């Protein structure tokens, strides 16, 4: 294991050899970690950033716990994860087809 800065340097060769920098479009699916944002800035500054669904739900749930329920937005068990669940995901998938 190495620290994030060392990983960025070690990844340089692989990224250059892969040709990804010449791609017309790139995206990066991440968990939102700060070090990954820097990694993307360094190697693919124009990449579309996508926060994976479980982590996005976690962030929304934390906001819900901080601000509390609004108009019964919580589910019976107090989790907001279900409130943003499959309907949102299904719409985004079907709209991109």
PyMOL commands that place a pseudoatom at each C-alpha (Angstrom):
pseudoatom trace, name=CA, resn=UNK, resi=1, chain=A, elem=C, hetatm=0, pos=[0.000, 0.000, 0.000]
pseudoatom trace, name=CA, resn=UNK, resi=2, chain=A, elem=C, hetatm=0, pos=[1.125, 3.531, -0.749]
pseudoatom trace, name=CA, resn=UNK, resi=3, chain=A, elem=C, hetatm=0, pos=[-0.194, 6.997, 0.006]
pseudoatom trace, name=CA, resn=UNK, resi=4, chain=A, elem=C, hetatm=0, pos=[-2.393, 8.840, -2.506]
pseudoatom trace, name=CA, resn=UNK, resi=5, chain=A, elem=C, hetatm=0, pos=[0.433, 11.034, -3.826]
pseudoatom trace, name=CA, resn=UNK, resi=6, chain=A, elem=C, hetatm=0, pos=[2.637, 8.048, -4.575]
pseudoatom trace, name=CA, resn=UNK, resi=7, chain=A, elem=C, hetatm=0, pos=[-0.271, 6.237, -6.221]
pseudoatom trace, name=CA, resn=UNK, resi=8, chain=A, elem=C, hetatm=0, pos=[-0.883, 9.253, -8.481]
pseudoatom trace, name=CA, resn=UNK, resi=9, chain=A, elem=C, hetatm=0, pos=[2.728, 9.105, -9.646]
pseudoatom trace, name=CA, resn=UNK, resi=10, chain=A, elem=C, hetatm=0, pos=[2.742, 5.323, -10.090]
pseudoatom trace, name=CA, resn=UNK, resi=11, chain=A, elem=C, hetatm=0, pos=[-0.483, 5.434, -12.089]
pseudoatom trace, name=CA, resn=UNK, resi=12, chain=A, elem=C, hetatm=0, pos=[0.963, 7.961, -14.553]
pseudoatom trace, name=CA, resn=UNK, resi=13, chain=A, elem=C, hetatm=0, pos=[2.671, 5.320, -16.709]
pseudoatom trace, name=CA, resn=UNK, resi=14, chain=A, elem=C, hetatm=0, pos=[-0.395, 3.087, -16.921]
pseudoatom trace, name=CA, resn=UNK, resi=15, chain=A, elem=C, hetatm=0, pos=[-2.676, 6.006, -17.725]
pseudoatom trace, name=CA, resn=UNK, resi=16, chain=A, elem=C, hetatm=0, pos=[-0.359, 7.272, -20.454]
pseudoatom trace, name=CA, resn=UNK, resi=17, chain=A, elem=C, hetatm=0, pos=[-0.037, 3.793, -21.996]
pseudoatom trace, name=CA, resn=UNK, resi=18, chain=A, elem=C, hetatm=0, pos=[-3.798, 3.197, -21.920]
pseudoatom trace, name=CA, resn=UNK, resi=19, chain=A, elem=C, hetatm=0, pos=[-4.449, 6.186, -24.194]
pseudoatom trace, name=CA, resn=UNK, resi=20, chain=A, elem=C, hetatm=0, pos=[-7.324, 7.354, -22.009]
pseudoatom trace, name=CA, resn=UNK, resi=21, chain=A, elem=C, hetatm=0, pos=[-6.149, 10.963, -22.250]
pseudoatom trace, name=CA, resn=UNK, resi=22, chain=A, elem=C, hetatm=0, pos=[-6.907, 10.905, -25.957]
pseudoatom trace, name=CA, resn=UNK, resi=23, chain=A, elem=C, hetatm=0, pos=[-10.498, 9.737, -25.359]
pseudoatom trace, name=CA, resn=UNK, resi=24, chain=A, elem=C, hetatm=0, pos=[-13.238, 12.103, -26.492]
pseudoatom trace, name=CA, resn=UNK, resi=25, chain=A, elem=C, hetatm=0, pos=[-15.120, 11.592, -23.234]
pseudoatom trace, name=CA, resn=UNK, resi=26, chain=A, elem=C, hetatm=0, pos=[-14.271, 10.016, -19.895]
pseudoatom trace, name=CA, resn=UNK, resi=27, chain=A, elem=C, hetatm=0, pos=[-16.087, 9.490, -16.640]
pseudoatom trace, name=CA, resn=UNK, resi=28, chain=A, elem=C, hetatm=0, pos=[-14.981, 8.530, -13.169]
pseudoatom trace, name=CA, resn=UNK, resi=29, chain=A, elem=C, hetatm=0, pos=[-17.291, 6.577, -10.861]
pseudoatom trace, name=CA, resn=UNK, resi=30, chain=A, elem=C, hetatm=0, pos=[-16.088, 7.132, -7.301]
pseudoatom trace, name=CA, resn=UNK, resi=31, chain=A, elem=C, hetatm=0, pos=[-17.144, 7.168, -3.685]
pseudoatom trace, name=CA, resn=UNK, resi=32, chain=A, elem=C, hetatm=0, pos=[-16.500, 10.916, -3.472]
pseudoatom trace, name=CA, resn=UNK, resi=33, chain=A, elem=C, hetatm=0, pos=[-13.207, 10.666, -1.553]
pseudoatom trace, name=CA, resn=UNK, resi=34, chain=A, elem=C, hetatm=0, pos=[-11.170, 13.872, -1.657]
pseudoatom trace, name=CA, resn=UNK, resi=35, chain=A, elem=C, hetatm=0, pos=[-8.001, 12.098, -2.791]
pseudoatom trace, name=CA, resn=UNK, resi=36, chain=A, elem=C, hetatm=0, pos=[-9.883, 10.648, -5.768]
pseudoatom trace, name=CA, resn=UNK, resi=37, chain=A, elem=C, hetatm=0, pos=[-11.057, 14.123, -6.796]
pseudoatom trace, name=CA, resn=UNK, resi=38, chain=A, elem=C, hetatm=0, pos=[-7.426, 15.238, -6.877]
pseudoatom trace, name=CA, resn=UNK, resi=39, chain=A, elem=C, hetatm=0, pos=[-6.453, 12.091, -8.806]
pseudoatom trace, name=CA, resn=UNK, resi=40, chain=A, elem=C, hetatm=0, pos=[-9.132, 12.821, -11.411]
pseudoatom trace, name=CA, resn=UNK, resi=41, chain=A, elem=C, hetatm=0, pos=[-8.114, 16.509, -11.595]
pseudoatom trace, name=CA, resn=UNK, resi=42, chain=A, elem=C, hetatm=0, pos=[-4.535, 15.435, -12.253]
pseudoatom trace, name=CA, resn=UNK, resi=43, chain=A, elem=C, hetatm=0, pos=[-5.158, 12.741, -14.872]
pseudoatom trace, name=CA, resn=UNK, resi=44, chain=A, elem=C, hetatm=0, pos=[-8.575, 13.516, -16.419]
pseudoatom trace, name=CA, resn=UNK, resi=45, chain=A, elem=C, hetatm=0, pos=[-9.543, 17.113, -15.597]
pseudoatom trace, name=CA, resn=UNK, resi=46, chain=A, elem=C, hetatm=0, pos=[-12.530, 17.026, -17.976]
pseudoatom trace, name=CA, resn=UNK, resi=47, chain=A, elem=C, hetatm=0, pos=[-13.921, 13.678, -16.814]
pseudoatom trace, name=CA, resn=UNK, resi=48, chain=A, elem=C, hetatm=0, pos=[-17.562, 13.548, -15.793]
pseudoatom trace, name=CA, resn=UNK, resi=49, chain=A, elem=C, hetatm=0, pos=[-17.660, 12.651, -12.120]
pseudoatom trace, name=CA, resn=UNK, resi=50, chain=A, elem=C, hetatm=0, pos=[-20.276, 10.174, -10.993]
pseudoatom trace, name=CA, resn=UNK, resi=51, chain=A, elem=C, hetatm=0, pos=[-20.928, 9.458, -7.334]
pseudoatom trace, name=CA, resn=UNK, resi=52, chain=A, elem=C, hetatm=0, pos=[-21.887, 5.817, -6.956]
pseudoatom trace, name=CA, resn=UNK, resi=53, chain=A, elem=C, hetatm=0, pos=[-25.448, 5.208, -5.739]
pseudoatom trace, name=CA, resn=UNK, resi=54, chain=A, elem=C, hetatm=0, pos=[-24.696, 3.633, -2.312]
pseudoatom trace, name=CA, resn=UNK, resi=55, chain=A, elem=C, hetatm=0, pos=[-22.443, 6.542, -1.341]
pseudoatom trace, name=CA, resn=UNK, resi=56, chain=A, elem=C, hetatm=0, pos=[-24.873, 9.120, -2.707]
pseudoatom trace, name=CA, resn=UNK, resi=57, chain=A, elem=C, hetatm=0, pos=[-27.630, 7.535, -0.594]
pseudoatom trace, name=CA, resn=UNK, resi=58, chain=A, elem=C, hetatm=0, pos=[-25.330, 7.646, 2.417]
pseudoatom trace, name=CA, resn=UNK, resi=59, chain=A, elem=C, hetatm=0, pos=[-24.731, 11.399, 1.965]
pseudoatom trace, name=CA, resn=UNK, resi=60, chain=A, elem=C, hetatm=0, pos=[-28.441, 12.092, 1.506]
pseudoatom trace, name=CA, resn=UNK, resi=61, chain=A, elem=C, hetatm=0, pos=[-29.245, 10.006, 4.576]
pseudoatom trace, name=CA, resn=UNK, resi=62, chain=A, elem=C, hetatm=0, pos=[-26.714, 11.980, 6.633]
pseudoatom trace, name=CA, resn=UNK, resi=63, chain=A, elem=C, hetatm=0, pos=[-28.381, 15.218, 5.527]
pseudoatom trace, name=CA, resn=UNK, resi=64, chain=A, elem=C, hetatm=0, pos=[-31.751, 13.785, 6.523]
pseudoatom trace, name=CA, resn=UNK, resi=65, chain=A, elem=C, hetatm=0, pos=[-30.467, 12.907, 9.960]
pseudoatom trace, name=CA, resn=UNK, resi=66, chain=A, elem=C, hetatm=0, pos=[-28.997, 16.384, 10.335]
pseudoatom trace, name=CA, resn=UNK, resi=67, chain=A, elem=C, hetatm=0, pos=[-32.094, 18.297, 9.272]
pseudoatom trace, name=CA, resn=UNK, resi=68, chain=A, elem=C, hetatm=0, pos=[-34.768, 15.783, 10.268]
pseudoatom trace, name=CA, resn=UNK, resi=69, chain=A, elem=C, hetatm=0, pos=[-37.875, 14.601, 8.431]
pseudoatom trace, name=CA, resn=UNK, resi=70, chain=A, elem=C, hetatm=0, pos=[-39.815, 17.039, 6.284]
pseudoatom trace, name=CA, resn=UNK, resi=71, chain=A, elem=C, hetatm=0, pos=[-43.475, 16.228, 5.580]
pseudoatom trace, name=CA, resn=UNK, resi=72, chain=A, elem=C, hetatm=0, pos=[-42.984, 12.555, 6.481]
pseudoatom trace, name=CA, resn=UNK, resi=73, chain=A, elem=C, hetatm=0, pos=[-40.045, 12.040, 4.092]
pseudoatom trace, name=CA, resn=UNK, resi=74, chain=A, elem=C, hetatm=0, pos=[-38.535, 9.326, 6.296]
pseudoatom trace, name=CA, resn=UNK, resi=75, chain=A, elem=C, hetatm=0, pos=[-39.501, 5.731, 5.842]
pseudoatom trace, name=CA, resn=UNK, resi=76, chain=A, elem=C, hetatm=0, pos=[-40.879, 3.740, 8.767]
pseudoatom trace, name=CA, resn=UNK, resi=77, chain=A, elem=C, hetatm=0, pos=[-37.401, 2.758, 9.970]
pseudoatom trace, name=CA, resn=UNK, resi=78, chain=A, elem=C, hetatm=0, pos=[-36.074, 6.341, 9.801]
pseudoatom trace, name=CA, resn=UNK, resi=79, chain=A, elem=C, hetatm=0, pos=[-33.858, 5.759, 6.779]
pseudoatom trace, name=CA, resn=UNK, resi=80, chain=A, elem=C, hetatm=0, pos=[-33.890, 8.090, 3.801]
pseudoatom trace, name=CA, resn=UNK, resi=81, chain=A, elem=C, hetatm=0, pos=[-32.092, 5.562, 1.605]
pseudoatom trace, name=CA, resn=UNK, resi=82, chain=A, elem=C, hetatm=0, pos=[-35.384, 4.029, 0.535]
pseudoatom trace, name=CA, resn=UNK, resi=83, chain=A, elem=C, hetatm=0, pos=[-36.840, 7.411, -0.301]
pseudoatom trace, name=CA, resn=UNK, resi=84, chain=A, elem=C, hetatm=0, pos=[-34.351, 7.956, -3.128]
pseudoatom trace, name=CA, resn=UNK, resi=85, chain=A, elem=C, hetatm=0, pos=[-34.278, 4.306, -4.182]
pseudoatom trace, name=CA, resn=UNK, resi=86, chain=A, elem=C, hetatm=0, pos=[-35.179, 2.454, -7.333]
pseudoatom trace, name=CA, resn=UNK, resi=87, chain=A, elem=C, hetatm=0, pos=[-37.586, 4.946, -8.898]
pseudoatom trace, name=CA, resn=UNK, resi=88, chain=A, elem=C, hetatm=0, pos=[-34.875, 7.580, -9.221]
pseudoatom trace, name=CA, resn=UNK, resi=89, chain=A, elem=C, hetatm=0, pos=[-32.340, 5.064, -10.450]
pseudoatom trace, name=CA, resn=UNK, resi=90, chain=A, elem=C, hetatm=0, pos=[-34.801, 3.547, -12.952]
pseudoatom trace, name=CA, resn=UNK, resi=91, chain=A, elem=C, hetatm=0, pos=[-35.617, 6.957, -14.432]
pseudoatom trace, name=CA, resn=UNK, resi=92, chain=A, elem=C, hetatm=0, pos=[-31.967, 7.862, -14.909]
pseudoatom trace, name=CA, resn=UNK, resi=93, chain=A, elem=C, hetatm=0, pos=[-31.202, 4.540, -16.601]
pseudoatom trace, name=CA, resn=UNK, resi=94, chain=A, elem=C, hetatm=0, pos=[-34.238, 4.630, -18.896]
pseudoatom trace, name=CA, resn=UNK, resi=95, chain=A, elem=C, hetatm=0, pos=[-33.652, 8.265, -19.834]
pseudoatom trace, name=CA, resn=UNK, resi=96, chain=A, elem=C, hetatm=0, pos=[-30.104, 7.464, -20.963]
pseudoatom trace, name=CA, resn=UNK, resi=97, chain=A, elem=C, hetatm=0, pos=[-31.125, 4.622, -23.301]
for i in range(1, 97): cmd.bond("trace and resi %d" % i, "trace and resi %d" % (i + 1))
show_as sticks, trace
zoom trace
